[in-house]
């Protein structure tokens, strides 16, 4: 296939959210509307409303307005839709987290504050997509391993920053690994309670969680 055909297939199958590369997330605080294919958009809505287990392929096809065989032409099965959305989600937040960390280069306090802010903004502004991570338990062992490999990148980045801050004396942390898991755990819980129509804006939630994160690592000063 030529390049234009490749692009068309990618868009039909929902492989692209935004342009690839770190430059796409240079402004990591800004989240544009997701550019999902109609199939993935319908799957996201259905999974968010009734969960992966409670959603049928027939229901997704009905929402899109296509036949079930037509849906299977683009995605092998229902799990294929879920892993596509999960990989899209985790890759997006990892790219944004790296851009946020890079902006704070040389200051572990700023790096951690930026990364937590980036994660929380994504958890609040794209809460439906973020909530899908709870459905990862339905993945096959092979797909679960693929998903965990991408998620591991986020954990490694945060742990690296926590260890850096501990080494420089900016943080007071006894166990960087457990502290990292605690920080990410609190962020991952946001989709369970956050609602866009609530009183807190995404920016306000991010500000609160950055303050909590810095207290958790025992930050001895404010970000530079």
N, C-alpha and C positions, 0 to 999 in steps of 0.2 A: 504493500500500500504506500501511496505517497504521503508527504507530510500533512497535507490538508485532511486526508482521510484518517490518519492517525489522530489528529486533533479532534475530529468529529467523534470517533469512537471513544476517546478519552472522556469527552464531555458527556456523552450518552451514559457512560458507566460511572460518572461522578468521580473521576480520579483526581480532579483538580479543584482546589478551593480558591487559591490565589496564586499568582506567579511564583515559581520556585525560586529558592535561593534566599540568603539572609537579607538581601536588599529589599525583598518583599515585605519584611517585617522590621525594617529600620525604624519605622514609627510604630513600635510594638504596643503602644497604648491605644491605637486606633484599630478597631475591628470592623471591617466592612461586612455587609451581608454575605452569607455563604452562597457560593455559586454551585449549588448542587444540581445534579440531574433530576428530572421529574421523579424517577424511580427512587432515588436515594432520599429525596425530599419527602416523598410519601412514606417511605419506610421509617425515616426518622420520626415523623409525626405519629405514626402508628405505634412504634416501639415506645415512644415517650408516654403515650396515652394508655396503652394496655400491656406494655412489657413485651419482651421478645417471645416468651412462651405463649402469651395470650393473643399474639398476632399471627394471622395466617397469610400465606403468599397470595391467596385469592383476595383477601382484604386489601393488601397493598396494590395488587393489580387493579382492583375496582377503583381505588383512589386515584390511580394514574390514568385510568381509562384505557387500559390495554388488556389483552388476554394473558392468562398465566403462561402459555408457551412463549409469548412475546417477551414477557419479563425474564423468563429463563434464558432467552437468547443473550441477555446482557449480564445476568448473574446466575451462577450455577444453582444456587438454592437460597433459602432464607438466611442461613448462616453466612453465606457470601455477602449478603447485604449488610449484616451486622459487622463483619470484620472490615468491610470497606469503610463503614462509618467510623469504627473505632480507630483504624489506622489513620484515617484522615484527621480525626480529632487529636490523637496523641502526637502526630507529626506536627500539627499546627501549633500546639502549645509548646512543644519542644523547641521549635524554630523561634517562637516569640521569647521563650525563656533565655535562649542563647543570645538573642539580640539585646535583651534587657541586661543580661550579665555583662556583655561586652561594653555596654554604655557606662558601666560602673568600674571599668578596669582600673586596678590599682588600689581600690578601696573595698575590702570584703563586706563592710557594713552596707555600703551603697549597692553592691552587687546583690546581696541577699534581699535588701529592701526592693530593688527593682524586679528580681525574679518572683518574689512572692506577689508583688503587685501585678505582674504580667499573668501569673497563674490565676489569681483571684478575678481579674478583669475578664479573663476567658471563661471562668466558671460561672460568672454572673451574666455576662453578655451572650454567652452561648450555653445556657444552662441545660437546654434540651439535649444538646450534643454531649455535654459533659456528663449528664445523668446516665448516658448509655454505658458508662464504664462499669456500672453495677450489673449489667447484663453479660459481662465477659465470662461469667461462670458457665454460660451455655455453649461456649466455644469448644470445638474439638481440641484434643491435646496439641495437635500441630498448629492450629490457628492461635491457641492460647499462648504458645511459645513465641509466635511472631509478634503478638500484641505485647507481651511482657518485655520483649527485647527493646521495643520503642519506649515503653514506660520506664525501663531501666535507665534510659538516657537522662530522663528528668531527675530521677533519684541520684544518679551519679553527679549531675551538675550541682544540685543543692548540697550534697555531701561534700563535694570539693570546696565549695564556698565556706561551709561550716568549718571544715578542717583548716582552711586558709586563715579564717578569722581566729581560730583557736591558736594557731601557730604564731600569729602576729600579736596576740594578746588582746585583740579587739573583742573576742568572745570568751565566755567562760563556760565551756562545755565538757562534761565528763565522758559522754559517749556520743560521738558525732553520728554514728549510724542510727542509733535509736532516736536521737534528736531530729535527724532528717526525716525519719519515718513519721514522727509526731507532727512535724511541720506540714508534710504533704498530706497526712491524714486529715488534719483540720481543714485544709483547703478542699480536699476531695469531698468533704461532707456538705459543702455549700449548696450544691444542687438539690439536696434533700429539703432545704428550708427556704431558699431564696426565691422570691417571686418579683418579677419586673414591676408589678403594680404596687409593691410594698413601699414603705417609707424611706428605705435606704437605697441610694443610687449605687451602681457598681463602683464608682470612685470612692464613695463613703465606706463601703464594705472593704475595699482594698486598703484604704488608709487604716482602718481598724485592725485588719489582719497583719499588716506590716508592723504595726506597733506591738501586737501580740508576739509575732515572730522574733522581733528584736529582743523582747523581754525573755522569750524562751531560750535564746542562745546567750543570754547575759551580756548583751552588747553594752560596752562601757562608754560609748559616745554616740553621737548622732552621725548620720552619714555625711561624708564630705561633699 
